[in-house]
Amino acid sequence: MNRLSDKSRLSKSVATATNGQGQLVVTSTPIGNLGDLSPRARSILETAGMIACEDTRHTGLMLHRLGITHGKLIAYHDHSSPGVADGIIKAIAEGTTVALVSDAGTPLLSDPGYKLVDACLERDLRVVAIPGPSALLAALVTAGLPTDRFFFAGFLPQQKSRRQRELASLAGLDATLVFYESPRRLLACLADMDTLLPFRDIAVARELTKQHEETRRGTAQSLIAHFEINPPKGEIVVMAGPCRQKAEPEPAELAAMVAAEMDKGASRRDAVRHVAKATGVPRSRIYDISLHAPAQDK
Ligand code: SAM
């Protein structure tokens, strides 16, 4: 069915209907291009009873640039004193719409907000999102790496040994890995990826949605060579595609695969050819293994 013609699924309303109930509205804001603010985000920022933000000066400036004049900004982050969160929760419980924003992009993604959302849900208070810009998804969809399975790992630890441990712990994941990174640490991060994430295509997305936006792909070494000559500036997302070299199946597994093909009526030669194609293991090796495998119980 054409979803756009299915009116029950779509709403043109910019306002978030609440029947007078208070709510926390997790609101995404631009990551560089003010034109990316959605009409719903604008509407909620114009009408919310309170805007909880990381830094009132930063968000005040953004609102000014967006032409939104709003009185009630309140600083909130995950380590704010309990009194701050309590004040926000009390206001929502009393019927206020509170917009939660971060300095840029989508709150909670390497940004504050998780504890507040959790606390609201614990008290059965309404939480909704106004989705929109996020460096995570903008980087992922422009990198040309597989997107069917991806793992967002946020910022890597700054300390070398901890960063290397973290990369080593992710090396076995069969997915595209996405990291936020600072330009100062990019070269060190790529060097660690070169040793700890072998056989993965690497991409670096920089300054997304801004004037000097660029996405660059290659091996970790080719990217190191580029960024040594062109020192990276601005905001950066680093991605590592899935490992191109899969681990070889155990001999018993290869023998079982050949046996399964032969049970279906294939000759040993055809079965070996089929398994070699599926696994990338050389035919001679599979042939050898299948000949010497113990007979399987039926
Ligand atoms: N919550 C935000 C989001 O949804 O995009 C991310 C906040 S995190 C504190 C900031 C990091 O996001 C930056 O250090 C950078 O790694 C990445 N980032 C933010 N804006 C970006 C942009 N325009 N281009 C590339 N990376 C960006």
py3Dmol code that shows the C-alpha trace and the ligand (Angstrom):
import py3Dmol

protein = """\
ATOM      1  CA  MET A   1       0.000   0.000   0.000  1.00  0.00           C
ATOM      2  CA  ASN A   2       1.152   3.506  -0.742  1.00  0.00           C
ATOM      3  CA  ARG A   3       1.742   4.885   2.737  1.00  0.00           C
ATOM      4  CA  LEU A   4       1.441   8.478   1.579  1.00  0.00           C
ATOM      5  CA  SER A   5      -2.145   7.824   0.543  1.00  0.00           C
ATOM      6  CA  ASP A   6      -2.970   6.146   3.833  1.00  0.00           C
ATOM      7  CA  LYS A   7      -4.207   9.173   5.751  1.00  0.00           C
ATOM      8  CA  SER A   8      -4.608   7.346   9.062  1.00  0.00           C
ATOM      9  CA  ARG A   9      -0.830   7.070   9.348  1.00  0.00           C
ATOM     10  CA  LEU A  10       0.006  10.671   8.605  1.00  0.00           C
ATOM     11  CA  SER A  11      -0.616  13.934  10.364  1.00  0.00           C
ATOM     12  CA  LYS A  12      -0.055  17.359   8.867  1.00  0.00           C
ATOM     13  CA  SER A  13      -0.341  19.010  12.255  1.00  0.00           C
ATOM     14  CA  VAL A  14       2.747  20.818  13.418  1.00  0.00           C
ATOM     15  CA  ALA A  15       1.492  21.012  16.984  1.00  0.00           C
ATOM     16  CA  THR A  16       1.880  18.043  19.309  1.00  0.00           C
ATOM     17  CA  ALA A  17      -1.614  17.353  20.704  1.00  0.00           C
ATOM     18  CA  THR A  18      -1.629  16.535  24.418  1.00  0.00           C
ATOM     19  CA  ASN A  19      -5.159  17.156  25.739  1.00  0.00           C
ATOM     20  CA  GLY A  20      -3.730  19.503  28.334  1.00  0.00           C
ATOM     21  CA  GLN A  21      -1.295  16.886  29.611  1.00  0.00           C
ATOM     22  CA  GLY A  22       2.288  17.916  30.243  1.00  0.00           C
ATOM     23  CA  GLN A  23       4.988  16.279  28.171  1.00  0.00           C
ATOM     24  CA  LEU A  24       8.692  16.051  27.531  1.00  0.00           C
ATOM     25  CA  VAL A  25       9.418  16.665  23.848  1.00  0.00           C
ATOM     26  CA  VAL A  26      12.855  15.393  22.818  1.00  0.00           C
ATOM     27  CA  THR A  27      13.575  17.875  20.048  1.00  0.00           C
ATOM     28  CA  SER A  28      16.270  17.566  17.386  1.00  0.00           C
ATOM     29  CA  THR A  29      17.965  20.766  16.245  1.00  0.00           C
ATOM     30  CA  PRO A  30      20.360  21.459  13.330  1.00  0.00           C
ATOM     31  CA  ILE A  31      23.933  20.108  13.327  1.00  0.00           C
ATOM     32  CA  GLY A  32      25.239  23.007  11.270  1.00  0.00           C
ATOM     33  CA  ASN A  33      22.611  24.173   8.816  1.00  0.00           C
ATOM     34  CA  LEU A  34      19.787  26.164  10.416  1.00  0.00           C
ATOM     35  CA  GLY A  35      17.574  25.267   7.443  1.00  0.00           C
ATOM     36  CA  ASP A  36      17.373  21.752   8.886  1.00  0.00           C
ATOM     37  CA  LEU A  37      15.121  22.800  11.769  1.00  0.00           C
ATOM     38  CA  SER A  38      11.783  21.097  11.104  1.00  0.00           C
ATOM     39  CA  PRO A  39       8.483  22.998  11.273  1.00  0.00           C
ATOM     40  CA  ARG A  40       7.457  20.840  14.250  1.00  0.00           C
ATOM     41  CA  ALA A  41      10.687  21.582  16.075  1.00  0.00           C
ATOM     42  CA  ARG A  42      10.212  25.304  15.436  1.00  0.00           C
ATOM     43  CA  SER A  43       6.635  25.131  16.663  1.00  0.00           C
ATOM     44  CA  ILE A  44       7.558  23.375  19.906  1.00  0.00           C
ATOM     45  CA  LEU A  45      10.470  25.749  20.574  1.00  0.00           C
ATOM     46  CA  GLU A  46       8.104  28.688  20.068  1.00  0.00           C
ATOM     47  CA  THR A  47       5.362  27.339  22.328  1.00  0.00           C
ATOM     48  CA  ALA A  48       6.983  25.156  24.996  1.00  0.00           C
ATOM     49  CA  GLY A  49       6.537  26.329  28.559  1.00  0.00           C
ATOM     50  CA  MET A  50      10.167  25.519  29.213  1.00  0.00           C
ATOM     51  CA  ILE A  51      13.224  24.560  27.124  1.00  0.00           C
ATOM     52  CA  ALA A  52      15.720  22.315  28.923  1.00  0.00           C
ATOM     53  CA  CYS A  53      19.126  22.653  27.261  1.00  0.00           C
ATOM     54  CA  GLU A  54      22.770  21.850  27.930  1.00  0.00           C
ATOM     55  CA  ASP A  55      23.924  25.444  27.870  1.00  0.00           C
ATOM     56  CA  THR A  56      21.502  28.362  28.051  1.00  0.00           C
ATOM     57  CA  ARG A  57      23.911  30.742  26.274  1.00  0.00           C
ATOM     58  CA  HIS A  58      24.478  28.355  23.375  1.00  0.00           C
ATOM     59  CA  THR A  59      20.788  27.523  22.930  1.00  0.00           C
ATOM     60  CA  GLY A  60      19.821  31.182  23.458  1.00  0.00           C
ATOM     61  CA  LEU A  61      22.090  32.113  20.548  1.00  0.00           C
ATOM     62  CA  MET A  62      20.671  29.354  18.352  1.00  0.00           C
ATOM     63  CA  LEU A  63      17.103  30.494  19.110  1.00  0.00           C
ATOM     64  CA  HIS A  64      18.076  34.077  18.345  1.00  0.00           C
ATOM     65  CA  ARG A  65      19.517  33.017  14.976  1.00  0.00           C
ATOM     66  CA  LEU A  66      16.334  31.082  14.260  1.00  0.00           C
ATOM     67  CA  GLY A  67      14.266  34.151  15.076  1.00  0.00           C
ATOM     68  CA  ILE A  68      12.652  32.463  18.080  1.00  0.00           C
ATOM     69  CA  THR A  69      12.267  34.627  21.137  1.00  0.00           C
ATOM     70  CA  HIS A  70      11.645  32.518  24.158  1.00  0.00           C
ATOM     71  CA  GLY A  71      11.855  33.304  27.853  1.00  0.00           C
ATOM     72  CA  LYS A  72      12.255  30.123  29.819  1.00  0.00           C
ATOM     73  CA  LEU A  73      15.546  28.345  29.172  1.00  0.00           C
ATOM     74  CA  ILE A  74      16.779  26.028  31.898  1.00  0.00           C
ATOM     75  CA  ALA A  75      20.184  24.330  31.984  1.00  0.00           C
ATOM     76  CA  TYR A  76      19.963  20.573  32.327  1.00  0.00           C
ATOM     77  CA  HIS A  77      22.477  17.758  31.883  1.00  0.00           C
ATOM     78  CA  ASP A  78      22.743  14.207  33.191  1.00  0.00           C
ATOM     79  CA  HIS A  79      24.882  15.365  36.126  1.00  0.00           C
ATOM     80  CA  SER A  80      22.684  18.317  37.120  1.00  0.00           C
ATOM     81  CA  SER A  81      21.707  18.287  40.754  1.00  0.00           C
ATOM     82  CA  PRO A  82      18.576  16.172  41.415  1.00  0.00           C
ATOM     83  CA  GLY A  83      16.686  19.396  42.122  1.00  0.00           C
ATOM     84  CA  VAL A  84      16.943  20.460  38.457  1.00  0.00           C
ATOM     85  CA  ALA A  85      15.430  17.235  37.125  1.00  0.00           C
ATOM     86  CA  ASP A  86      12.819  17.295  39.897  1.00  0.00           C
ATOM     87  CA  GLY A  87      11.805  20.831  38.840  1.00  0.00           C
ATOM     88  CA  ILE A  88      11.400  19.766  35.204  1.00  0.00           C
ATOM     89  CA  ILE A  89       9.421  16.645  36.167  1.00  0.00           C
ATOM     90  CA  LYS A  90       7.159  18.660  38.490  1.00  0.00           C
ATOM     91  CA  ALA A  91       6.449  21.157  35.696  1.00  0.00           C
ATOM     92  CA  ILE A  92       5.538  18.338  33.276  1.00  0.00           C
ATOM     93  CA  ALA A  93       3.339  16.673  35.907  1.00  0.00           C
ATOM     94  CA  GLU A  94       1.537  20.002  36.326  1.00  0.00           C
ATOM     95  CA  GLY A  95       0.785  20.240  32.590  1.00  0.00           C
ATOM     96  CA  THR A  96       3.799  22.037  31.104  1.00  0.00           C
ATOM     97  CA  THR A  97       5.273  21.065  27.749  1.00  0.00           C
ATOM     98  CA  VAL A  98       9.042  20.929  28.171  1.00  0.00           C
ATOM     99  CA  ALA A  99      11.256  20.810  25.060  1.00  0.00           C
ATOM    100  CA  LEU A 100      14.544  18.997  25.627  1.00  0.00           C
ATOM    101  CA  VAL A 101      17.311  20.095  23.250  1.00  0.00           C
ATOM    102  CA  SER A 102      21.071  19.604  23.129  1.00  0.00           C
ATOM    103  CA  ASP A 103      23.695  21.949  21.702  1.00  0.00           C
ATOM    104  CA  ALA A 104      23.092  20.355  18.290  1.00  0.00           C
ATOM    105  CA  GLY A 105      21.413  17.341  16.757  1.00  0.00           C
ATOM    106  CA  THR A 106      19.366  14.786  18.638  1.00  0.00           C
ATOM    107  CA  PRO A 107      19.462  14.829  22.456  1.00  0.00           C
ATOM    108  CA  LEU A 108      20.552  11.608  24.217  1.00  0.00           C
ATOM    109  CA  LEU A 109      22.916  10.607  21.354  1.00  0.00           C
ATOM    110  CA  SER A 110      26.241  11.274  23.105  1.00  0.00           C
ATOM    111  CA  ASP A 111      24.309  14.128  24.703  1.00  0.00           C
ATOM    112  CA  PRO A 112      22.321  14.537  27.928  1.00  0.00           C
ATOM    113  CA  GLY A 113      18.735  13.463  28.385  1.00  0.00           C
ATOM    114  CA  TYR A 114      18.624   9.726  29.027  1.00  0.00           C
ATOM    115  CA  LYS A 115      18.133  10.088  32.780  1.00  0.00           C
ATOM    116  CA  LEU A 116      15.380  12.667  32.335  1.00  0.00           C
ATOM    117  CA  VAL A 117      13.503  10.512  29.823  1.00  0.00           C
ATOM    118  CA  ASP A 118      13.866   7.531  32.145  1.00  0.00           C
ATOM    119  CA  ALA A 119      12.594   9.535  35.119  1.00  0.00           C
ATOM    120  CA  CYS A 120       9.565  10.807  33.147  1.00  0.00           C
ATOM    121  CA  LEU A 121       8.627   7.313  31.967  1.00  0.00           C
ATOM    122  CA  GLU A 122       9.004   5.975  35.511  1.00  0.00           C
ATOM    123  CA  ARG A 123       6.346   8.503  36.552  1.00  0.00           C
ATOM    124  CA  ASP A 124       4.074   7.703  33.584  1.00  0.00           C
ATOM    125  CA  LEU A 125       4.673  11.128  32.081  1.00  0.00           C
ATOM    126  CA  ARG A 126       4.347  11.532  28.341  1.00  0.00           C
ATOM    127  CA  VAL A 127       7.584  11.547  26.327  1.00  0.00           C
ATOM    128  CA  VAL A 128       7.591  12.162  22.565  1.00  0.00           C
ATOM    129  CA  ALA A 129      10.298  12.910  20.017  1.00  0.00           C
ATOM    130  CA  ILE A 130      10.492  15.463  17.262  1.00  0.00           C
ATOM    131  CA  PRO A 131      13.016  13.631  15.113  1.00  0.00           C
ATOM    132  CA  GLY A 132      15.460  15.464  12.927  1.00  0.00           C
ATOM    133  CA  PRO A 133      19.153  16.115  12.373  1.00  0.00           C
ATOM    134  CA  SER A 134      21.755  13.834  13.880  1.00  0.00           C
ATOM    135  CA  ALA A 135      25.408  13.492  12.897  1.00  0.00           C
ATOM    136  CA  LEU A 136      25.092   9.731  13.421  1.00  0.00           C
ATOM    137  CA  LEU A 137      22.543   9.121  10.666  1.00  0.00           C
ATOM    138  CA  ALA A 138      23.759  11.875   8.330  1.00  0.00           C
ATOM    139  CA  ALA A 139      27.257  10.334   8.412  1.00  0.00           C
ATOM    140  CA  LEU A 140      26.033   6.768   8.046  1.00  0.00           C
ATOM    141  CA  VAL A 141      23.890   7.437   4.983  1.00  0.00           C
ATOM    142  CA  THR A 142      26.619   9.324   3.136  1.00  0.00           C
ATOM    143  CA  ALA A 143      29.481   6.898   3.815  1.00  0.00           C
ATOM    144  CA  GLY A 144      28.401   4.196   1.376  1.00  0.00           C
ATOM    145  CA  LEU A 145      29.014   1.499   3.987  1.00  0.00           C
ATOM    146  CA  PRO A 146      26.429  -1.215   4.752  1.00  0.00           C
ATOM    147  CA  THR A 147      23.607   0.161   6.881  1.00  0.00           C
ATOM    148  CA  ASP A 148      21.616  -3.030   7.514  1.00  0.00           C
ATOM    149  CA  ARG A 149      23.477  -3.570  10.788  1.00  0.00           C
ATOM    150  CA  PHE A 150      25.338  -0.740  12.486  1.00  0.00           C
ATOM    151  CA  PHE A 151      26.664  -0.156  15.973  1.00  0.00           C
ATOM    152  CA  PHE A 152      26.912   3.361  17.370  1.00  0.00           C
ATOM    153  CA  ALA A 153      29.773   3.488  19.855  1.00  0.00           C
ATOM    154  CA  GLY A 154      29.689   7.234  20.642  1.00  0.00           C
ATOM    155  CA  PHE A 155      33.052   8.782  21.558  1.00  0.00           C
ATOM    156  CA  LEU A 156      36.044   6.482  22.001  1.00  0.00           C
ATOM    157  CA  PRO A 157      37.989   6.918  25.267  1.00  0.00           C
ATOM    158  CA  GLN A 158      40.648   9.617  25.056  1.00  0.00           C
ATOM    159  CA  GLN A 159      43.304   7.538  26.796  1.00  0.00           C
ATOM    160  CA  LYS A 160      45.225   5.421  24.291  1.00  0.00           C
ATOM    161  CA  SER A 161      45.150   2.106  26.178  1.00  0.00           C
ATOM    162  CA  ARG A 162      41.425   2.424  26.946  1.00  0.00           C
ATOM    163  CA  ARG A 163      40.673   3.396  23.330  1.00  0.00           C
ATOM    164  CA  GLN A 164      42.582   0.378  22.064  1.00  0.00           C
ATOM    165  CA  ARG A 165      40.752  -1.938  24.492  1.00  0.00           C
ATOM    166  CA  GLU A 166      37.420  -0.521  23.322  1.00  0.00           C
ATOM    167  CA  LEU A 167      38.286  -1.004  19.636  1.00  0.00           C
ATOM    168  CA  ALA A 168      39.494  -4.550  20.322  1.00  0.00           C
ATOM    169  CA  SER A 169      36.212  -5.332  22.073  1.00  0.00           C
ATOM    170  CA  LEU A 170      34.254  -4.158  18.999  1.00  0.00           C
ATOM    171  CA  ALA A 171      36.461  -5.863  16.401  1.00  0.00           C
ATOM    172  CA  GLY A 172      34.342  -9.025  16.273  1.00  0.00           C
ATOM    173  CA  LEU A 173      31.051  -7.228  15.587  1.00  0.00           C
ATOM    174  CA  ASP A 174      29.654  -8.029  12.154  1.00  0.00           C
ATOM    175  CA  ALA A 175      28.326  -4.521  11.562  1.00  0.00           C
ATOM    176  CA  THR A 176      29.313  -1.039  10.495  1.00  0.00           C
ATOM    177  CA  LEU A 177      30.796   0.738  13.519  1.00  0.00           C
ATOM    178  CA  VAL A 178      30.124   4.463  14.014  1.00  0.00           C
ATOM    179  CA  PHE A 179      32.153   6.756  16.301  1.00  0.00           C
ATOM    180  CA  TYR A 180      32.120  10.439  17.116  1.00  0.00           C
ATOM    181  CA  GLU A 181      35.676  11.791  17.156  1.00  0.00           C
ATOM    182  CA  SER A 182      37.525  15.038  17.683  1.00  0.00           C
ATOM    183  CA  PRO A 183      39.859  16.377  14.969  1.00  0.00           C
ATOM    184  CA  ARG A 184      42.726  16.346  17.488  1.00  0.00           C
ATOM    185  CA  ARG A 185      42.446  12.591  17.998  1.00  0.00           C
ATOM    186  CA  LEU A 186      41.484  11.536  14.461  1.00  0.00           C
ATOM    187  CA  LEU A 187      44.967  10.442  13.358  1.00  0.00           C
ATOM    188  CA  ALA A 188      45.563   8.410  16.534  1.00  0.00           C
ATOM    189  CA  CYS A 189      42.123   6.850  16.160  1.00  0.00           C
ATOM    190  CA  LEU A 190      42.794   5.883  12.521  1.00  0.00           C
ATOM    191  CA  ALA A 191      46.176   4.408  13.493  1.00  0.00           C
ATOM    192  CA  ASP A 192      44.488   2.232  16.125  1.00  0.00           C
ATOM    193  CA  MET A 193      41.781   1.211  13.644  1.00  0.00           C
ATOM    194  CA  ASP A 194      44.509   0.183  11.196  1.00  0.00           C
ATOM    195  CA  THR A 195      45.832  -2.400  13.640  1.00  0.00           C
ATOM    196  CA  LEU A 196      42.708  -3.328  15.599  1.00  0.00           C
ATOM    197  CA  LEU A 197      39.996  -3.255  12.898  1.00  0.00           C
ATOM    198  CA  PRO A 198      41.731  -4.921   9.928  1.00  0.00           C
ATOM    199  CA  PHE A 199      39.897  -5.674   6.663  1.00  0.00           C
ATOM    200  CA  ARG A 200      37.317  -2.957   7.239  1.00  0.00           C
ATOM    201  CA  ASP A 201      36.625  -0.016   4.903  1.00  0.00           C
ATOM    202  CA  ILE A 202      36.919   3.235   6.840  1.00  0.00           C
ATOM    203  CA  ALA A 203      35.018   6.476   6.230  1.00  0.00           C
ATOM    204  CA  VAL A 204      35.410   9.911   7.775  1.00  0.00           C
ATOM    205  CA  ALA A 205      32.516  12.390   7.552  1.00  0.00           C
ATOM    206  CA  ARG A 206      33.416  15.965   8.450  1.00  0.00           C
ATOM    207  CA  GLU A 207      31.422  19.161   8.939  1.00  0.00           C
ATOM    208  CA  LEU A 208      28.145  17.584   7.782  1.00  0.00           C
ATOM    209  CA  THR A 209      25.523  20.038   6.481  1.00  0.00           C
ATOM    210  CA  LYS A 210      28.083  22.878   6.679  1.00  0.00           C
ATOM    211  CA  GLN A 211      30.084  24.768   4.065  1.00  0.00           C
ATOM    212  CA  HIS A 212      33.158  22.524   4.209  1.00  0.00           C
ATOM    213  CA  GLU A 213      31.258  19.231   4.391  1.00  0.00           C
ATOM    214  CA  GLU A 214      33.187  16.228   3.114  1.00  0.00           C
ATOM    215  CA  THR A 215      33.041  12.440   3.320  1.00  0.00           C
ATOM    216  CA  ARG A 216      36.207  10.523   2.555  1.00  0.00           C
ATOM    217  CA  ARG A 217      36.565   6.748   2.301  1.00  0.00           C
ATOM    218  CA  GLY A 218      39.466   4.336   2.073  1.00  0.00           C
ATOM    219  CA  THR A 219      41.726   2.205   4.183  1.00  0.00           C
ATOM    220  CA  ALA A 220      42.802   3.563   7.545  1.00  0.00           C
ATOM    221  CA  GLN A 221      46.289   4.041   6.068  1.00  0.00           C
ATOM    222  CA  SER A 222      45.094   6.001   3.033  1.00  0.00           C
ATOM    223  CA  LEU A 223      43.031   8.260   5.287  1.00  0.00           C
ATOM    224  CA  ILE A 224      46.004   8.782   7.614  1.00  0.00           C
ATOM    225  CA  ALA A 225      48.090   9.788   4.588  1.00  0.00           C
ATOM    226  CA  HIS A 226      45.397  12.286   3.539  1.00  0.00           C
ATOM    227  CA  PHE A 227      44.823  13.838   6.949  1.00  0.00           C
ATOM    228  CA  GLU A 228      48.563  14.108   7.688  1.00  0.00           C
ATOM    229  CA  ILE A 229      48.806  16.450   4.709  1.00  0.00           C
ATOM    230  CA  ASN A 230      45.404  18.091   5.315  1.00  0.00           C
ATOM    231  CA  PRO A 231      45.019  18.389   9.087  1.00  0.00           C
ATOM    232  CA  PRO A 232      41.379  17.683   9.945  1.00  0.00           C
ATOM    233  CA  LYS A 233      39.233  20.516  11.239  1.00  0.00           C
ATOM    234  CA  GLY A 234      35.685  20.758  12.511  1.00  0.00           C
ATOM    235  CA  GLU A 235      33.306  18.056  13.651  1.00  0.00           C
ATOM    236  CA  ILE A 236      33.940  14.458  12.701  1.00  0.00           C
ATOM    237  CA  VAL A 237      32.273  11.048  12.516  1.00  0.00           C
ATOM    238  CA  VAL A 238      34.446   7.994  11.816  1.00  0.00           C
ATOM    239  CA  MET A 239      32.968   4.748  10.535  1.00  0.00           C
ATOM    240  CA  ALA A 240      34.346   1.263   9.939  1.00  0.00           C
ATOM    241  CA  GLY A 241      32.421  -1.048   7.600  1.00  0.00           C
ATOM    242  CA  PRO A 242      31.955  -4.736   8.412  1.00  0.00           C
ATOM    243  CA  CYS A 243      35.060  -6.920   8.282  1.00  0.00           C
ATOM    244  CA  ARG A 244      35.547  -8.050   4.660  1.00  0.00           C
ATOM    245  CA  GLN A 245      37.393 -11.218   5.706  1.00  0.00           C
ATOM    246  CA  LYS A 246      35.047 -13.583   7.511  1.00  0.00           C
ATOM    247  CA  ALA A 247      36.400 -16.173   9.920  1.00  0.00           C
ATOM    248  CA  GLU A 248      36.778 -19.601   8.290  1.00  0.00           C
ATOM    249  CA  PRO A 249      34.201 -22.147   9.505  1.00  0.00           C
ATOM    250  CA  GLU A 250      35.501 -25.043  11.636  1.00  0.00           C
ATOM    251  CA  PRO A 251      36.403 -28.237   9.670  1.00  0.00           C
ATOM    252  CA  ALA A 252      33.460 -30.122  11.231  1.00  0.00           C
ATOM    253  CA  GLU A 253      31.135 -27.354  10.023  1.00  0.00           C
ATOM    254  CA  LEU A 254      32.564 -27.517   6.481  1.00  0.00           C
ATOM    255  CA  ALA A 255      32.197 -31.318   6.463  1.00  0.00           C
ATOM    256  CA  ALA A 256      28.590 -31.025   7.649  1.00  0.00           C
ATOM    257  CA  MET A 257      27.817 -28.507   4.911  1.00  0.00           C
ATOM    258  CA  VAL A 258      29.213 -30.847   2.246  1.00  0.00           C
ATOM    259  CA  ALA A 259      27.273 -33.782   3.740  1.00  0.00           C
ATOM    260  CA  ALA A 260      24.067 -31.750   3.707  1.00  0.00           C
ATOM    261  CA  GLU A 261      24.513 -30.945   0.001  1.00  0.00           C
ATOM    262  CA  MET A 262      25.251 -34.613  -0.786  1.00  0.00           C
ATOM    263  CA  ASP A 263      22.141 -35.657   1.161  1.00  0.00           C
ATOM    264  CA  LYS A 264      20.184 -33.442  -1.218  1.00  0.00           C
ATOM    265  CA  GLY A 265      21.604 -35.457  -4.125  1.00  0.00           C
ATOM    266  CA  ALA A 266      24.669 -33.437  -5.137  1.00  0.00           C
ATOM    267  CA  SER A 267      27.853 -35.241  -6.107  1.00  0.00           C
ATOM    268  CA  ARG A 268      30.809 -34.674  -3.749  1.00  0.00           C
ATOM    269  CA  ARG A 269      32.408 -32.509  -6.429  1.00  0.00           C
ATOM    270  CA  ASP A 270      29.348 -30.283  -6.765  1.00  0.00           C
ATOM    271  CA  ALA A 271      28.811 -30.167  -3.002  1.00  0.00           C
ATOM    272  CA  VAL A 272      32.415 -29.039  -2.456  1.00  0.00           C
ATOM    273  CA  ARG A 273      32.080 -26.422  -5.184  1.00  0.00           C
ATOM    274  CA  HIS A 274      28.893 -25.108  -3.571  1.00  0.00           C
ATOM    275  CA  VAL A 275      30.427 -24.896  -0.068  1.00  0.00           C
ATOM    276  CA  ALA A 276      33.590 -23.255  -1.415  1.00  0.00           C
ATOM    277  CA  LYS A 277      31.454 -20.573  -3.041  1.00  0.00           C
ATOM    278  CA  ALA A 278      29.429 -20.001   0.111  1.00  0.00           C
ATOM    279  CA  THR A 279      32.410 -19.806   2.495  1.00  0.00           C
ATOM    280  CA  GLY A 280      35.352 -18.632   0.399  1.00  0.00           C
ATOM    281  CA  VAL A 281      37.409 -21.619   1.635  1.00  0.00           C
ATOM    282  CA  PRO A 282      39.513 -23.224  -1.154  1.00  0.00           C
ATOM    283  CA  ARG A 283      37.881 -26.244  -2.817  1.00  0.00           C
ATOM    284  CA  SER A 284      40.914 -28.512  -2.301  1.00  0.00           C
ATOM    285  CA  ARG A 285      40.796 -27.919   1.453  1.00  0.00           C
ATOM    286  CA  ILE A 286      37.056 -28.603   1.690  1.00  0.00           C
ATOM    287  CA  TYR A 287      37.445 -31.716  -0.447  1.00  0.00           C
ATOM    288  CA  ASP A 288      40.164 -32.999   1.822  1.00  0.00           C
ATOM    289  CA  ILE A 289      38.158 -32.280   4.978  1.00  0.00           C
ATOM    290  CA  SER A 290      35.006 -33.916   3.603  1.00  0.00           C
ATOM    291  CA  LEU A 291      36.883 -37.085   2.609  1.00  0.00           C
ATOM    292  CA  HIS A 292      38.403 -37.515   6.046  1.00  0.00           C
ATOM    293  CA  ALA A 293      35.406 -36.460   8.108  1.00  0.00           C
ATOM    294  CA  PRO A 294      33.939 -39.112  10.399  1.00  0.00           C
ATOM    295  CA  ALA A 295      30.604 -40.456   9.147  1.00  0.00           C
ATOM    296  CA  GLN A 296      27.669 -38.380  10.465  1.00  0.00           C
ATOM    297  CA  ASP A 297      24.821 -39.903  12.486  1.00  0.00           C
ATOM    298  CA  LYS A 298      21.567 -39.726  10.541  1.00  0.00           C
TER     299      LYS A 298
END
"""
ligand_1 = """\
27
SAM
N 23.597 14.552 19.657
C 24.373 15.014 18.542
C 23.810 14.405 17.264
O 22.734 13.843 17.276
O 24.461 14.555 16.212
C 25.849 14.705 18.735
C 26.430 15.359 19.943
S 28.083 14.961 20.279
C 28.353 15.792 21.798
C 28.979 15.991 19.198
C 29.756 15.172 18.160
O 28.902 14.809 17.084
C 30.885 15.953 17.496
O 32.050 15.916 18.293
C 31.067 15.173 16.210
O 31.769 13.979 16.435
C 29.599 14.831 15.873
N 29.029 15.909 15.043
C 28.156 16.848 15.422
N 27.857 17.659 14.391
C 28.558 17.201 13.334
C 28.683 17.613 11.981
N 28.034 18.653 11.506
N 29.504 16.895 11.163
C 30.170 15.824 11.638
N 30.082 15.402 12.904
C 29.296 16.075 13.747
"""
view = py3Dmol.view(width=600, height=400)
view.addModel(protein, "pdb")
view.setStyle({"model": 0}, {"cartoon": {"style": "trace"}})
view.addModel(ligand_1, "xyz")
view.setStyle({"model": 1}, {"stick": {}})
view.zoomTo()
view.show()
